[in-house]
Amino acid sequence: MNITGWQIAIIALLIILLFGAPKLPQLAKSVGQSMRIFKSEVRTMQDESDSKDPETGDAERPAVEGRVVDPTDTPRGSSQHRRDHA
């Protein structure tokens, strides 16, 4: 999809009509501020990923403790209880 000069001119004209000429500098300023904030956040995320442990590729995380439970096990007494009261 190639954008030609005429298409850019039409888009610019639509922007001027939609936002009005007086609001364009304010719009450009807010877009610039948003881009600056976005770039700083991206830079912060890159710095955080660079500071992670190079051996593991991840920051040190605490170990998760738990146990594996067989999903076919039924609680003790529950099947016996159902047979007695059925």
The first five atom37 places (N, CA, C, CB, O) and aatype in JSON, in Angstrom:
{
  "aatype": [12, 2, 9, 16, 7, 17, 5, 9, 0, 9, 9, 0, 10, 10, 9, 9, 10, 10, 13, 7, 0, 14, 11, 10, 14, 5, 10, 0, 11, 15, 19, 7, 5, 15, 12, 1, 9, 13, 11, 15, 6, 19, 1, 16, 12, 5, 3, 6, 15, 3, 15, 11, 3, 14, 6, 16, 7, 3, 0, 6, 1, 14, 0, 19, 6, 7, 1, 19, 19, 3, 14, 16, 3, 16, 14, 1, 7, 15, 15, 5, 8, 1, 1, 3, 8, 0],
  "atom_mask": [
    [1, 1, 1, 1, 1],
    [1, 1, 1, 1, 1],
    [1, 1, 1, 1, 1],
    [1, 1, 1, 1, 1],
    [1, 1, 1, 0, 1],
    [1, 1, 1, 1, 1],
    [1, 1, 1, 1, 1],
    [1, 1, 1, 1, 1],
    [1, 1, 1, 1, 1],
    [1, 1, 1, 1, 1],
    [1, 1, 1, 1, 1],
    [1, 1, 1, 1, 1],
    [1, 1, 1, 1, 1],
    [1, 1, 1, 1, 1],
    [1, 1, 1, 1, 1],
    [1, 1, 1, 1, 1],
    [1, 1, 1, 1, 1],
    [1, 1, 1, 1, 1],
    [1, 1, 1, 1, 1],
    [1, 1, 1, 0, 1],
    [1, 1, 1, 1, 1],
    [1, 1, 1, 1, 1],
    [1, 1, 1, 1, 1],
    [1, 1, 1, 1, 1],
    [1, 1, 1, 1, 1],
    [1, 1, 1, 1, 1],
    [1, 1, 1, 1, 1],
    [1, 1, 1, 1, 1],
    [1, 1, 1, 1, 1],
    [1, 1, 1, 1, 1],
    [1, 1, 1, 1, 1],
    [1, 1, 1, 0, 1],
    [1, 1, 1, 1, 1],
    [1, 1, 1, 1, 1],
    [1, 1, 1, 1, 1],
    [1, 1, 1, 1, 1],
    [1, 1, 1, 1, 1],
    [1, 1, 1, 1, 1],
    [1, 1, 1, 1, 1],
    [1, 1, 1, 1, 1],
    [1, 1, 1, 1, 1],
    [1, 1, 1, 1, 1],
    [1, 1, 1, 1, 1],
    [1, 1, 1, 1, 1],
    [1, 1, 1, 1, 1],
    [1, 1, 1, 1, 1],
    [1, 1, 1, 1, 1],
    [1, 1, 1, 1, 1],
    [1, 1, 1, 1, 1],
    [1, 1, 1, 1, 1],
    [1, 1, 1, 1, 1],
    [1, 1, 1, 1, 1],
    [1, 1, 1, 1, 1],
    [1, 1, 1, 1, 1],
    [1, 1, 1, 1, 1],
    [1, 1, 1, 1, 1],
    [1, 1, 1, 0, 1],
    [1, 1, 1, 1, 1],
    [1, 1, 1, 1, 1],
    [1, 1, 1, 1, 1],
    [1, 1, 1, 1, 1],
    [1, 1, 1, 1, 1],
    [1, 1, 1, 1, 1],
    [1, 1, 1, 1, 1],
    [1, 1, 1, 1, 1],
    [1, 1, 1, 0, 1],
    [1, 1, 1, 1, 1],
    [1, 1, 1, 1, 1],
    [1, 1, 1, 1, 1],
    [1, 1, 1, 1, 1],
    [1, 1, 1, 1, 1],
    [1, 1, 1, 1, 1],
    [1, 1, 1, 1, 1],
    [1, 1, 1, 1, 1],
    [1, 1, 1, 1, 1],
    [1, 1, 1, 1, 1],
    [1, 1, 1, 0, 1],
    [1, 1, 1, 1, 1],
    [1, 1, 1, 1, 1],
    [1, 1, 1, 1, 1],
    [1, 1, 1, 1, 1],
    [1, 1, 1, 1, 1],
    [1, 1, 1, 1, 1],
    [1, 1, 1, 1, 1],
    [1, 1, 1, 1, 1],
    [1, 1, 1, 1, 1]
  ],
  "atom_positions": [
    [[0.85, -1.17, 0.0], [0.0, 0.0, 0.0], [0.9, 1.23, 0.0], [-0.97, 0.0, 1.22], [1.5, 1.56, 1.02]],
    [[0.98, 1.89, -1.11], [1.79, 3.09, -1.24], [0.9, 4.32, -1.09], [2.53, 3.12, -2.59], [-0.13, 4.45, -1.76]],
    [[1.32, 5.22, -0.22], [0.58, 6.46, -0.03], [1.22, 7.51, -0.92], [0.58, 6.92, 1.48], [2.42, 7.77, -0.85]],
    [[0.4, 8.11, -1.75], [0.91, 9.13, -2.67], [0.75, 10.51, -2.07], [0.19, 9.05, -4.03], [0.16, 10.67, -1.0]],
    [[1.27, 11.51, -2.74], [1.18, 12.89, -2.27], [-0.24, 13.38, -2.14], [0.0, 0.0, 0.0], [-0.55, 14.12, -1.21]],
    [[-1.11, 12.98, -3.06], [-2.51, 13.41, -2.99], [-3.19, 12.83, -1.76], [-3.25, 12.99, -4.26], [-3.98, 13.52, -1.11]],
    [[-2.9, 11.6, -1.44], [-3.53, 10.98, -0.28], [-3.08, 11.67, 1.01], [-3.2, 9.49, -0.22], [-3.89, 11.87, 1.91]],
    [[-1.81, 12.02, 1.1], [-1.31, 12.74, 2.27], [-1.97, 14.1, 2.38], [0.23, 12.89, 2.21], [-2.33, 14.53, 3.47]],
    [[-2.14, 14.79, 1.25], [-2.78, 16.11, 1.25], [-4.23, 16.01, 1.7], [-2.71, 16.74, -0.14], [-4.7, 16.86, 2.46]],
    [[-4.94, 14.99, 1.26], [-6.33, 14.81, 1.66], [-6.42, 14.5, 3.15], [-7.0, 13.69, 0.85], [-7.3, 15.02, 3.84]],
    [[-5.53, 13.66, 3.64], [-5.52, 13.34, 5.08], [-5.22, 14.58, 5.9], [-4.47, 12.24, 5.38], [-5.87, 14.81, 6.92]],
    [[-4.26, 15.39, 5.48], [-3.93, 16.63, 6.19], [-5.11, 17.58, 6.19], [-2.7, 17.31, 5.55], [-5.4, 18.21, 7.21]],
    [[-5.8, 17.7, 5.07], [-6.98, 18.57, 4.99], [-8.08, 18.09, 5.93], [-7.5, 18.63, 3.54], [-8.73, 18.9, 6.59]],
    [[-8.29, 16.79, 5.98], [-9.29, 16.23, 6.9], [-8.93, 16.51, 8.36], [-9.44, 14.73, 6.68], [-9.81, 16.82, 9.16]],
    [[-7.66, 16.4, 8.69], [-7.23, 16.68, 10.07], [-7.49, 18.14, 10.41], [-5.73, 16.35, 10.25], [-7.97, 18.44, 11.5]],
    [[-7.17, 19.03, 9.5], [-7.41, 20.46, 9.74], [-8.89, 20.73, 9.89], [-6.82, 21.32, 8.59], [-9.29, 21.51, 10.76]],
    [[-9.72, 20.1, 9.08], [-11.16, 20.31, 9.18], [-11.74, 19.74, 10.47], [-11.87, 19.69, 7.98], [-12.61, 20.34, 11.09]],
    [[-11.25, 18.57, 10.87], [-11.78, 17.93, 12.08], [-11.36, 18.65, 13.36], [-11.32, 16.5, 12.14], [-12.19, 18.88, 14.24]],
    [[-10.09, 19.01, 13.46], [-9.59, 19.58, 14.7], [-9.56, 21.09, 14.7], [-8.22, 19.05, 14.98], [-9.48, 21.7, 15.77]],
    [[-9.6, 21.7, 13.56], [-9.54, 23.15, 13.48], [-8.11, 23.64, 13.59], [0.0, 0.0, 0.0], [-7.3, 23.06, 14.31]],
    [[-7.81, 24.7, 12.87], [-6.45, 25.23, 12.84], [-5.95, 25.68, 14.21], [-6.37, 26.38, 11.88], [-4.78, 25.44, 14.52]],
    [[-6.77, 26.33, 15.04], [-6.25, 26.77, 16.35], [-5.86, 25.62, 17.27], [-7.3, 27.62, 17.04], [-4.98, 25.79, 18.12]],
    [[-6.48, 24.48, 17.12], [-6.2, 23.36, 18.03], [-5.02, 22.51, 17.58], [-7.42, 22.48, 18.15], [-4.54, 21.68, 18.35]],
    [[-4.54, 22.68, 16.36], [-3.45, 21.84, 15.86], [-2.16, 21.96, 16.65], [-3.18, 22.19, 14.43], [-1.55, 20.92, 16.93]],
    [[-1.69, 23.16, 17.05], [-0.46, 23.2, 17.86], [-0.61, 22.47, 19.2], [-0.07, 24.65, 18.12], [0.31, 21.8, 19.65]],
    [[-1.77, 22.62, 19.82], [-2.02, 21.93, 21.09], [-2.05, 20.41, 20.87], [-3.35, 22.41, 21.72], [-1.54, 19.65, 21.69]],
    [[-2.64, 19.98, 19.77], [-2.69, 18.56, 19.44], [-1.29, 18.01, 19.2], [-3.57, 18.33, 18.21], [-0.95, 16.92, 19.66]],
    [[-0.47, 18.76, 18.46], [0.9, 18.33, 18.19], [1.72, 18.25, 19.47], [1.57, 19.28, 17.19], [2.53, 17.34, 19.64]],
    [[1.5, 19.19, 20.38], [2.22, 19.19, 21.66], [1.84, 17.97, 22.49], [1.92, 20.49, 22.45], [2.71, 17.31, 23.06]],
    [[0.56, 17.66, 22.55], [0.13, 16.51, 23.34], [0.62, 15.19, 22.73], [-1.39, 16.49, 23.48], [0.95, 14.26, 23.45]],
    [[0.66, 15.12, 21.4], [1.19, 13.92, 20.74], [2.68, 13.77, 21.05], [0.96, 13.97, 19.21], [3.15, 12.67, 21.31]],
    [[3.41, 14.88, 21.03], [4.84, 14.85, 21.35], [5.09, 14.41, 22.78], [0.0, 0.0, 0.0], [6.0, 13.63, 23.03]],
    [[4.28, 14.91, 23.72], [4.43, 14.51, 25.12], [4.12, 13.02, 25.29], [3.51, 15.34, 26.03], [4.81, 12.32, 26.03]],
    [[3.1, 12.55, 24.6], [2.76, 11.13, 24.69], [3.88, 10.26, 24.14], [1.46, 10.85, 23.93], [4.2, 9.22, 24.73]],
    [[4.47, 10.67, 23.03], [5.58, 9.91, 22.46], [6.79, 9.91, 23.39], [5.97, 10.48, 21.09], [7.47, 8.89, 23.52]],
    [[7.06, 11.03, 24.04], [8.19, 11.12, 24.97], [7.97, 10.17, 26.15], [8.37, 12.57, 25.46], [8.9, 9.48, 26.57]],
    [[6.76, 10.15, 26.69], [6.45, 9.25, 27.81], [6.58, 7.79, 27.36], [5.02, 9.52, 28.35], [7.14, 6.97, 28.09]],
    [[6.08, 7.48, 26.18], [6.16, 6.12, 25.66], [7.61, 5.68, 25.5], [5.43, 6.01, 24.33], [7.97, 4.57, 25.89]],
    [[8.44, 6.55, 24.94], [9.85, 6.21, 24.74], [10.56, 6.01, 26.07], [10.55, 7.3, 23.94], [11.39, 5.11, 26.2]],
    [[10.24, 6.84, 27.08], [10.89, 6.68, 28.38], [10.48, 5.37, 29.04], [10.56, 7.86, 29.3], [11.29, 4.72, 29.7]],
    [[9.22, 4.97, 28.87], [8.77, 3.7, 29.43], [9.45, 2.52, 28.74], [7.25, 3.57, 29.31], [9.82, 1.54, 29.39]],
    [[9.6, 2.6, 27.42], [10.29, 1.54, 26.68], [11.74, 1.45, 27.14], [10.21, 1.79, 25.16], [12.26, 0.35, 27.32]],
    [[12.38, 2.59, 27.31], [13.77, 2.62, 27.76], [13.88, 2.0, 29.16], [14.32, 4.07, 27.76], [14.82, 1.25, 29.43]],
    [[12.94, 2.31, 30.05], [12.95, 1.76, 31.4], [12.8, 0.24, 31.35], [11.83, 2.38, 32.25], [13.49, -0.48, 32.08]],
    [[11.9, -0.25, 30.5], [11.71, -1.7, 30.39], [12.97, -2.37, 29.85], [10.52, -2.02, 29.49], [13.32, -3.46, 30.3]],
    [[13.65, -1.73, 28.9], [14.88, -2.3, 28.36], [15.97, -2.32, 29.42], [15.34, -1.52, 27.12], [16.73, -3.28, 29.51]],
    [[16.07, -1.26, 30.22], [17.06, -1.22, 31.28], [16.81, -2.31, 32.31], [17.07, 0.16, 31.96], [17.74, -2.93, 32.81]],
    [[15.53, -2.54, 32.64], [15.2, -3.59, 33.59], [15.55, -4.96, 33.04], [13.71, -3.53, 33.95], [16.04, -5.82, 33.78]],
    [[15.31, -5.18, 31.76], [15.63, -6.49, 31.19], [17.14, -6.69, 31.08], [14.98, -6.64, 29.81], [17.61, -7.82, 31.17]],
    [[17.9, -5.61, 30.88], [19.36, -5.71, 30.83], [19.96, -5.99, 32.2], [19.96, -4.44, 30.26], [21.02, -6.6, 32.3]],
    [[19.28, -5.55, 33.27], [19.82, -5.72, 34.61], [19.51, -7.1, 35.19], [19.28, -4.65, 35.53], [19.96, -7.41, 36.3]],
    [[18.76, -7.93, 34.48], [18.45, -9.27, 34.97], [19.7, -10.13, 34.93], [17.32, -9.92, 34.13], [20.66, -9.82, 34.23]],
    [[19.68, -11.22, 35.69], [20.8, -12.14, 35.78], [21.09, -12.74, 34.41], [20.52, -13.26, 36.81], [20.21, -13.37, 33.82]],
    [[22.31, -12.58, 33.88], [22.59, -13.09, 32.53], [22.6, -14.61, 32.44], [23.92, -12.57, 32.07], [22.36, -15.16, 31.37]],
    [[22.88, -15.32, 33.55], [22.91, -16.78, 33.51], [21.52, -17.37, 33.33], [23.55, -17.34, 34.78], [21.31, -18.25, 32.5]],
    [[20.58, -16.88, 34.1], [19.23, -17.43, 34.05], [18.36, -16.69, 33.06], [18.6, -17.4, 35.41], [17.33, -17.21, 32.63]],
    [[18.76, -15.48, 32.69], [17.95, -14.7, 31.78], [16.74, -14.1, 32.46], [0.0, 0.0, 0.0], [15.84, -13.58, 31.8]],
    [[16.72, -14.17, 33.77], [15.58, -13.65, 34.5], [16.06, -13.18, 35.87], [14.47, -14.73, 34.64], [17.07, -13.66, 36.38]],
    [[15.34, -12.25, 36.44], [15.68, -11.8, 37.78], [15.44, -12.94, 38.76], [14.85, -10.53, 38.17], [14.65, -13.85, 38.49]],
    [[16.12, -12.89, 39.88], [15.98, -13.96, 40.86], [14.56, -13.94, 41.42], [17.01, -13.82, 42.0], [14.09, -12.91, 41.9]],
    [[13.91, -15.08, 41.34], [12.54, -15.2, 41.83], [12.52, -16.18, 42.99], [11.57, -15.65, 40.7], [13.31, -17.13, 43.02]],
    [[11.64, -15.95, 43.94], [11.55, -16.91, 45.04], [10.95, -18.22, 44.53], [10.69, -16.33, 46.19], [10.14, -18.24, 43.61]],
    [[11.37, -19.32, 45.16], [10.87, -20.63, 44.78], [9.42, -20.77, 45.21], [11.73, -21.76, 45.39], [9.03, -20.28, 46.26]],
    [[8.64, -21.43, 44.4], [7.24, -21.68, 44.72], [7.15, -23.06, 45.34], [6.33, -21.56, 43.46], [7.61, -24.04, 44.77]],
    [[6.55, -23.11, 46.51], [6.41, -24.39, 47.19], [5.0, -24.92, 46.99], [6.73, -24.25, 48.7], [4.05, -24.15, 46.91]],
    [[4.88, -26.21, 46.92], [3.58, -26.83, 46.76], [3.74, -28.32, 46.6], [0.0, 0.0, 0.0], [4.84, -28.85, 46.71]],
    [[2.65, -28.99, 46.35], [2.71, -30.43, 46.14], [1.79, -30.78, 44.98], [2.32, -31.21, 47.43], [0.83, -30.07, 44.68]],
    [[2.1, -31.89, 44.35], [1.31, -32.37, 43.22], [0.22, -33.27, 43.77], [2.19, -33.11, 42.17], [0.5, -34.17, 44.56]],
    [[-1.01, -33.04, 43.34], [-2.14, -33.83, 43.81], [-2.7, -34.59, 42.62], [-3.24, -32.92, 44.46], [-2.9, -34.03, 41.54]],
    [[-2.95, -35.88, 42.83], [-3.53, -36.7, 41.77], [-5.0, -36.31, 41.6], [-3.39, -38.24, 42.09], [-5.76, -36.4, 42.56]],
    [[-5.41, -35.86, 40.42], [-6.79, -35.4, 40.25], [-7.82, -36.51, 40.33], [-6.92, -34.7, 38.93], [-9.02, -36.22, 40.45]],
    [[-7.41, -37.78, 40.27], [-8.37, -38.88, 40.36], [-8.65, -39.27, 41.79], [-7.87, -40.08, 39.58], [-9.6, -40.01, 42.05]],
    [[-7.85, -38.8, 42.73], [-8.09, -39.12, 44.14], [-9.37, -38.43, 44.61], [-6.9, -38.7, 45.02], [-9.62, -37.28, 44.26]],
    [[-10.16, -39.15, 45.39], [-11.34, -38.54, 46.0], [-11.02, -38.31, 47.46], [-12.6, -39.44, 45.83], [-10.21, -39.03, 48.05]],
    [[-11.64, -37.33, 48.06], [-11.41, -37.11, 49.49], [-11.8, -38.34, 50.28], [-12.19, -35.87, 50.0], [-12.75, -39.05, 49.93]],
    [[-11.07, -38.59, 51.34], [-11.31, -39.78, 52.14], [-12.71, -39.75, 52.74], [-10.25, -39.91, 53.26], [-13.13, -38.73, 53.29]],
    [[-13.4, -40.84, 52.63], [-14.71, -40.96, 53.24], [-15.84, -40.44, 52.38], [0.0, 0.0, 0.0], [-17.0, -40.74, 52.65]],
    [[-15.55, -39.67, 51.37], [-16.65, -39.09, 50.6], [-17.37, -40.14, 49.76], [-16.13, -37.97, 49.7], [-18.6, -40.11, 49.67]],
    [[-16.63, -41.08, 49.15], [-17.29, -42.11, 48.35], [-18.03, -43.09, 49.26], [-16.26, -42.86, 47.46], [-19.11, -43.56, 48.91]],
    [[-17.46, -43.4, 50.4], [-18.11, -44.28, 51.37], [-19.37, -43.61, 51.88], [-17.16, -44.62, 52.54], [-20.4, -44.27, 52.05]],
    [[-19.31, -42.31, 52.12], [-20.45, -41.57, 52.64], [-21.59, -41.6, 51.61], [-20.05, -40.11, 52.97], [-22.76, -41.74, 52.0]],
    [[-21.29, -41.48, 50.33], [-22.32, -41.49, 49.29], [-22.97, -42.86, 49.19], [-21.71, -41.08, 47.94], [-24.18, -42.96, 48.97]],
    [[-22.2, -43.92, 49.33], [-22.77, -45.27, 49.23], [-23.69, -45.57, 50.41], [-21.65, -46.32, 49.17], [-24.72, -46.22, 50.24]],
    [[-23.33, -45.09, 51.59], [-24.14, -45.36, 52.77], [-25.48, -44.63, 52.72], [-23.38, -44.97, 54.03], [-26.48, -45.16, 53.19]],
    [[-25.51, -43.45, 52.17], [-26.72, -42.64, 52.19], [-27.47, -42.67, 50.88], [-26.38, -41.22, 52.54], [-28.43, -41.91, 50.71]],
    [[-27.09, -43.48, 49.96], [-27.76, -43.52, 48.66], [-29.0, -44.35, 48.68], [-26.84, -44.04, 47.61], [-29.68, -44.48, 47.66]]
  ]
}
